[in-house]
């Protein structure tokens, strides 16, 4: 989902945000970091949980933040 959102909003993959469960070698790290730097995705006790499915509520929250924060 992070990759789809980064591409859809025309963001450049990469960023400075880090999550305990997403090492820099993870294929989606750059996409997750880009969204985190924009404030679109938030930490859950320091984690992102990249292997878990996105719920409808999480998707709506991410889209809301994306439409209101990404210019």
C-alpha positions as a printed Julia matrix, in Angstrom:
71×3 Matrix{Float64}:
   0.0    0.0    0.0
   2.86   2.38   0.79
   4.34   1.96  -2.69
   0.97   2.52  -4.37
   0.38   5.71  -2.37
   3.86   7.09  -3.03
   3.45   6.53  -6.77
  -0.14   7.83  -6.83
   0.78  11.07  -5.07
   3.98  11.56  -7.08
   6.3   11.43  -4.08
   9.96  10.57  -4.3
  10.73   7.33  -2.42
  13.02   7.86   0.54
  13.09   9.71   3.8
  14.53   9.86   7.26
  11.79   8.16   9.27
  12.67   4.82  10.81
  10.56   2.02  12.21
  11.81  -0.77  14.44
  10.35  -3.46  12.19
  11.38  -2.03   8.78
  15.13  -2.32   8.2
  16.71  -0.1    5.55
  17.25  -3.23   3.45
  13.49  -3.99   3.28
  12.16  -3.5   -0.28
   9.45  -1.07   0.93
  11.6    1.01   3.29
  11.9    4.01   0.94
   8.15   4.12   0.32
   7.26   3.83   3.98
   9.82   6.48   4.95
   8.46   8.88   2.31
   4.93   8.56   3.68
   6.1    8.83   7.28
   8.05  12.02   6.51
   4.84  13.49   5.05
   2.86  12.46   8.15
   0.67  10.07   6.16
   1.62   6.92   8.09
   2.14   6.82  11.83
   4.04   4.57  14.19
   2.39   1.93  16.33
   4.73   1.8   19.32
   7.68   2.36  16.99
   6.53  -0.21  14.43
   4.94  -0.09  10.99
   3.93  -3.75  10.65
   4.72  -4.07   6.92
   3.56  -7.7    6.68
   0.06  -7.11   8.02
  -2.98  -6.26   5.89
  -4.27  -2.68   5.88
  -7.72  -2.31   7.42
 -10.39  -0.07   5.89
 -10.03   2.3    8.83
  -6.25   2.54   8.34
  -6.68   3.09   4.59
  -9.21   5.88   5.14
  -6.96   7.54   7.72
  -3.94   7.37   5.38
  -5.93   8.79   2.45
  -7.34  11.58   4.61
  -3.87  12.57   5.83
  -2.43  12.28   2.31
  -5.05  14.55   0.75
  -4.6   17.1    3.54
  -0.8   17.09   3.88
   0.71  16.34   0.48
   0.85  19.35  -1.78
